[in-house]
Amino acid sequence: MSQIQNELKMKKKRNLTVFLLLGIFCTTAAQNLPQKKVKPYDTWIKSTDNYSIVKGILHDVQDSSIRISHQYKDDFATYHFRDIDQVKIRRKNNVMKGVLIGGGIGLITPFIANPGSGRDSDLTPLINAVLSVPFTIFGAAVGAGLGSLKITIPISGNRNNFEAYKSKLNYFAVNKNADLAVNNSPELQNIQGTVKSKKIKTAIGYEHESYIGIVNGPSFPIGDLNHDVMINNRNLKAKTGFSSKVINIGYRLKGKRGISFAYFQNQYNAQSGDPEEWWSLNGILIGPMYSYNIGKKFIFDIKPRIGLAGLAVNTDIDIQHDGSGLVFNPALGFRYNFHRRWCIISETGYFFSKQKIIEFDTKNFQSLNLGIGIAYRYK
């Protein structure tokens, strides 16, 4: 029996030794895991005395001051809240990212908007390749402009303003203050304050309220085009079609208010049965946007928009008939922020446009559109 007991004791010791070694290994491995890469933010500090502007990288937030570091230097500069009029912050290399994203969207836009028939004689791919050059340049310019936007934090030498924005400043700092990083997010500090009234209103908000993206979905004609449309003894009644907001932009101005812009293309096959005949309605829309938070990640948008649009009867070769007119597009949208920079966007809206078609009567175009897509968040 004693021999068996000794063997059991030795076995327990071996197991204990193995567990200890495993624990030491896991602890060492955890300590050696690569740290999450800190994303630096370019920071501009405007002083209260002579309104001079200093640029650097936001390093940390202290009790009554902030420190910035210079990219090619090891020294730090400390700025007391009394000396700070406002702080402007932008993600490093954000302009270049905007150029690449905007240019990429512009590059693929002609191919998405008009993919062509796929026939050997179809020159659409070549035309799209030519059109992609100016679209890419325009998209890159727009992307650069959006990427150059900065987040402005007003301090105005005021202690209350500094305290209110301290958590938000800490979010953008390279060396974060653990006492301030409550949820590691500035979403708890969307502050609207005025120096004159010295009142600061705190509300749950969200970062990067503006967006640019694309939305696609079905379109259901319900106006004149949904009835028999006899042209040259052919019934060109429009069937259920496709709607694409190739460029869909929402830009926040202040609070819940913003501006909505869209470039759209709607297409509908004709009742004639000829696959080479279809209706198209293309144009631009602009109008106010009102956004309301539903929880932390969902946003509800109201977008009453107006614009110009052109209606046409098309074939694979040319445009048979065309028209133009104003278009009204009241729309509702939902956004889900699944990432700090990206969101899923859905939209439903009503189109109305009185189109004067050359050589024919005026037609009232109406449709109900549904769409879903993805958008890049900025500002």
C-alpha positions in Angstrom: 0.0 0.0 0.0 2.8 2.4 0.9 4.3 2.0 -2.6 0.9 2.8 -4.2 0.6 5.9 -1.9 4.1 7.1 -2.9 3.3 6.7 -6.5 0.0 8.8 -6.1 2.0 11.5 -4.2 4.6 11.6 -7.0 1.9 11.8 -9.6 0.2 14.7 -7.8 3.5 16.6 -7.5 4.1 16.1 -11.3 0.6 17.4 -12.1 1.2 20.4 -9.7 4.5 21.1 -11.4 2.9 21.0 -14.9 0.1 23.4 -13.8 2.6 25.8 -12.3 4.7 25.7 -15.5 1.6 26.3 -17.6 0.5 29.2 -15.4 4.0 30.8 -15.7 4.0 30.3 -19.4 0.5 31.8 -19.9 1.4 34.8 -17.7 4.6 35.4 -19.6 2.8 35.0 -22.9 0.1 37.5 -21.9 2.7 40.0 -20.8 4.4 39.6 -24.2 1.3 40.0 -26.3 1.6 42.9 -28.7 -0.2 46.0 -27.4 -3.0 47.5 -29.4 -1.6 50.1 -31.7 -2.4 53.6 -30.5 -3.9 55.8 -33.3 -2.4 59.3 -33.1 -4.5 62.5 -33.7 -3.2 65.7 -35.1 -4.0 68.5 -32.8 -4.2 72.2 -33.3 -4.4 74.4 -30.1 -5.5 78.0 -30.5 -4.4 80.2 -27.6 -6.6 82.8 -25.8 -4.0 85.6 -25.8 -2.7 86.3 -29.3 -4.7 83.5 -31.0 -1.5 81.8 -32.1 -1.9 78.2 -33.3 0.3 75.3 -32.3 0.2 71.9 -33.9 1.3 68.5 -32.5 0.0 65.1 -31.4 -2.4 65.0 -28.5 -0.4 63.0 -25.9 -2.4 63.1 -22.6 -5.0 65.0 -20.6 -4.1 66.1 -17.1 -6.1 67.7 -14.2 -6.1 71.2 -15.7 -4.1 71.0 -18.8 -3.3 68.9 -21.9 0.1 67.9 -23.4 1.0 67.6 -27.0 4.1 66.1 -28.6 5.8 67.0 -31.8 6.2 64.3 -34.4 9.9 64.7 -34.9 10.8 65.7 -31.4 10.9 64.0 -28.0 9.7 67.1 -26.0 6.2 67.8 -24.8 4.4 71.1 -24.6 1.8 71.7 -21.8 -1.1 74.0 -22.2 -3.3 75.1 -19.2 -7.0 75.4 -19.9 -6.8 79.2 -19.2 -4.5 79.5 -22.2 -6.6 77.5 -24.6 -9.3 79.1 -26.8 -10.2 75.9 -28.8 -8.7 72.6 -29.7 -9.1 71.1 -33.2 -8.5 67.4 -33.7 -8.2 65.2 -36.8 -7.0 61.6 -37.3 -3.5 61.5 -38.7 -3.3 60.9 -42.5 -7.1 61.4 -42.7 -6.8 63.5 -45.8 -5.0 60.8 -47.7 -7.5 58.2 -46.6 -10.3 60.5 -47.8 -8.5 60.8 -51.2 -8.2 57.0 -51.6 -11.8 56.3 -50.5 -13.3 59.1 -52.5 -11.2 58.3 -55.6 -12.2 54.6 -55.3 -15.9 55.4 -55.1 -15.5 57.7 -58.1 -13.6 55.0 -60.0 -16.3 52.3 -59.7 -19.3 54.7 -59.9 -19.7 54.6 -63.8 -19.5 50.8 -63.8 -22.1 50.4 -61.0 -24.4 52.9 -62.5 -24.4 51.5 -66.1 -22.9 48.0 -66.3 -23.9 47.5 -70.0 -25.7 44.7 -71.8 -22.7 42.3 -71.9 -22.9 42.0 -75.7 -19.7 42.1 -77.8 -20.9 45.2 -79.7 -21.6 47.1 -76.4 -19.2 50.0 -75.9 -20.4 50.7 -72.4 -17.3 49.3 -70.6 -15.0 51.5 -72.7 -17.2 54.5 -72.1 -17.3 53.8 -68.4 -13.5 53.5 -68.4 -13.2 57.0 -69.9 -15.8 58.4 -67.5 -14.1 56.9 -64.5 -11.2 59.4 -64.9 -13.1 62.6 -64.1 -15.2 60.7 -61.6 -12.1 59.5 -59.8 -10.6 63.0 -59.7 -13.9 64.5 -58.5 -14.3 61.8 -55.8 -10.7 62.2 -54.7 -11.3 66.0 -54.3 -14.5 65.5 -52.3 -12.7 62.8 -50.2 -9.8 65.2 -49.5 -12.3 67.9 -48.5 -14.1 65.6 -46.1 -10.9 64.2 -44.8 -9.6 67.6 -44.0 -12.5 68.3 -41.6 -11.6 68.7 -37.9 -13.4 68.1 -34.7 -13.6 71.4 -32.8 -13.6 71.5 -29.0 -14.3 75.0 -27.5 -12.5 75.6 -24.2 -12.4 79.4 -24.2 -10.2 79.5 -21.2 -13.1 78.2 -19.1 -12.7 75.6 -16.4 -16.3 74.2 -16.9 -15.8 73.8 -20.6 -12.5 72.0 -20.0 -14.0 69.6 -17.4 -17.0 68.9 -19.7 -14.8 68.0 -22.7 -12.0 66.2 -20.7 -13.3 62.7 -21.4 -13.6 63.5 -25.1 -10.1 64.9 -25.2 -8.8 61.8 -23.3 -10.4 59.6 -26.0 -8.1 61.1 -28.7 -5.0 61.1 -26.5 -2.1 58.7 -27.2 -1.5 58.1 -23.5 -5.0 57.8 -22.0 -5.9 58.7 -18.5 -7.6 55.6 -16.9 -9.6 57.8 -14.5 -11.2 59.6 -17.5 -11.7 56.6 -19.8 -15.1 55.6 -18.4 -16.3 53.9 -21.6 -13.3 54.8 -23.7 -15.6 56.8 -25.9 -16.6 60.4 -26.4 -20.1 59.3 -27.0 -21.0 60.3 -23.4 -19.7 63.8 -23.9 -21.4 65.4 -26.8 -21.5 68.8 -25.3 -23.1 72.0 -26.6 -22.0 75.0 -24.7 -21.8 78.8 -25.1 -19.3 81.0 -23.3 -21.8 83.9 -23.0 -24.4 81.9 -21.0 -21.7 79.8 -19.3 -24.2 76.9 -19.5 -23.2 73.5 -20.7 -25.8 71.0 -21.8 -24.8 67.4 -21.8 -26.6 64.9 -24.1 -25.9 61.4 -25.3 -24.4 61.8 -28.8 -22.3 59.9 -31.2 -19.0 60.5 -32.9 -18.6 60.9 -36.6 -22.2 61.9 -37.3 -21.7 62.6 -41.0 -21.5 59.9 -43.6 -21.0 59.1 -47.3 -22.1 55.8 -48.9 -24.2 54.0 -51.4 -27.8 52.6 -51.1 -29.5 50.2 -53.5 -32.9 48.5 -53.6 -36.2 47.9 -55.4 -38.3 50.7 -56.8 -42.1 50.4 -57.3 -43.6 52.8 -59.9 -47.1 54.0 -58.8 -47.7 57.1 -61.1 -48.5 57.5 -64.8 -45.7 55.1 -65.8 -47.4 52.3 -63.9 -50.4 52.5 -66.3 -50.5 51.8 -70.0 -48.1 54.2 -71.8 -48.6 53.9 -75.5 -45.7 55.3 -77.5 -45.5 54.5 -81.2 -48.1 51.8 -80.7 -46.0 50.1 -78.0 -47.0 49.7 -74.4 -44.0 51.0 -72.4 -45.7 50.7 -69.0 -42.9 50.6 -66.3 -42.4 47.4 -64.3 -41.0 47.1 -60.8 -37.4 48.4 -61.1 -34.2 49.2 -59.3 -33.1 52.4 -57.5 -29.6 53.3 -56.6 -28.3 56.3 -54.7 -24.8 56.0 -56.0 -23.7 58.9 -53.8 -25.6 59.3 -50.5 -24.2 62.0 -48.2 -25.4 63.1 -44.8 -23.6 66.0 -43.2 -24.2 67.1 -39.6 -24.3 70.8 -39.0 -25.3 71.3 -35.4 -27.2 69.2 -32.9 -29.9 67.2 -34.7 -29.7 69.3 -37.9 -27.8 68.5 -41.0 -27.9 68.4 -44.8 -28.6 65.4 -47.0 -27.4 65.1 -50.6 -27.8 62.3 -53.1 -27.1 61.4 -56.7 -29.7 58.8 -57.8 -30.5 56.5 -60.7 -33.8 54.6 -61.1 -34.3 52.1 -63.9 -37.5 50.2 -65.0 -38.0 47.6 -67.7 -40.9 48.4 -70.1 -44.1 46.3 -70.4 -43.4 45.9 -74.2 -41.3 42.9 -73.4 -38.3 44.1 -75.4 -35.3 43.8 -73.1 -33.7 46.7 -75.0 -36.3 49.2 -73.9 -36.4 50.7 -70.4 -37.2 53.8 -68.4 -34.6 55.7 -66.5 -34.8 58.6 -64.0 -31.5 60.2 -63.0 -30.9 63.3 -60.9 -29.6 65.0 -57.8 -31.3 65.7 -54.5 -30.6 68.0 -51.6 -32.4 69.0 -48.4 -32.3 69.2 -44.7 -31.7 66.2 -42.5 -32.9 65.7 -38.9 -31.2 62.9 -36.9 -32.4 61.3 -33.7 -30.5 58.7 -31.6 -32.2 55.5 -30.8 -29.9 53.9 -28.3 -26.1 54.0 -28.7 -25.7 52.7 -32.2 -29.0 53.4 -34.0 -29.9 56.7 -35.7 -33.2 57.6 -37.2 -33.0 60.2 -40.1 -35.7 62.4 -41.6 -34.8 63.7 -45.1 -37.2 66.0 -47.0 -35.3 66.5 -50.3 -35.9 68.4 -53.6 -33.9 68.3 -56.8 -33.7 68.0 -60.6 -34.2 64.8 -62.6 -34.3 63.7 -66.2 -36.6 60.9 -67.4 -35.9 58.9 -70.6 -37.0 56.0 -72.7 -33.8 54.1 -73.5 -32.5 51.4 -75.8 -29.1 49.8 -75.9 -28.2 52.1 -78.7 -29.7 55.5 -77.9 -32.3 57.5 -76.1 -35.7 57.5 -77.8 -37.5 60.2 -75.7 -36.4 62.3 -72.8 -37.8 64.9 -70.4 -36.9 66.8 -67.3 -38.5 68.3 -64.2 -38.3 68.9 -60.5 -38.4 65.9 -58.1 -39.5 65.7 -54.5 -38.2 63.0 -52.3 -39.3 62.8 -48.7 -37.4 59.9 -47.1 -36.8 58.1 -43.8 -33.6 56.4 -43.0 -32.0 54.2 -40.3 -28.4 53.8 -39.6 -26.6 51.2 -37.5 -23.1 52.1 -36.4 -21.4 48.7 -36.4 -17.9 50.3 -36.4 -16.4 53.6 -35.4 -16.0 54.5 -39.0 -18.7 52.4 -40.8 -22.4 52.0 -40.6 -25.2 50.0 -42.3 -27.7 52.4 -43.8 -31.3 51.8 -44.9 -33.7 54.2 -46.5 -37.3 54.3 -47.7 -38.8 57.2 -49.6 -41.4 58.5 -52.0 -40.5 60.0 -55.4 -42.7 62.5 -57.2 -41.7 64.3 -60.4 -43.7 66.0 -63.1 -41.8 65.3 -66.3 -42.3 67.0 -69.6 -41.4 64.4 -72.2 -40.4 65.9 -75.5 -43.0 65.2 -78.2 -45.4 63.7 -75.6 -47.6 64.8 -72.8 -46.4 65.6 -69.3 -46.1 62.5 -67.2 -46.3 62.3 -63.4 -43.6 60.0 -62.2 -44.2 58.5 -58.8 -42.5 55.6 -57.0 -41.9 54.0 -53.6 -38.2 53.1 -53.0 -36.6 50.7 -50.5 -32.8 50.5 -50.1 -30.0 49.3 -48.0 -26.3 49.9 -48.2 -23.1 50.9 -46.4 -21.6 54.2 -45.5 -18.3 55.6 -44.3 -18.6 57.8 -41.2 -16.6 61.0 -40.8 -16.5 64.3 -39.0 
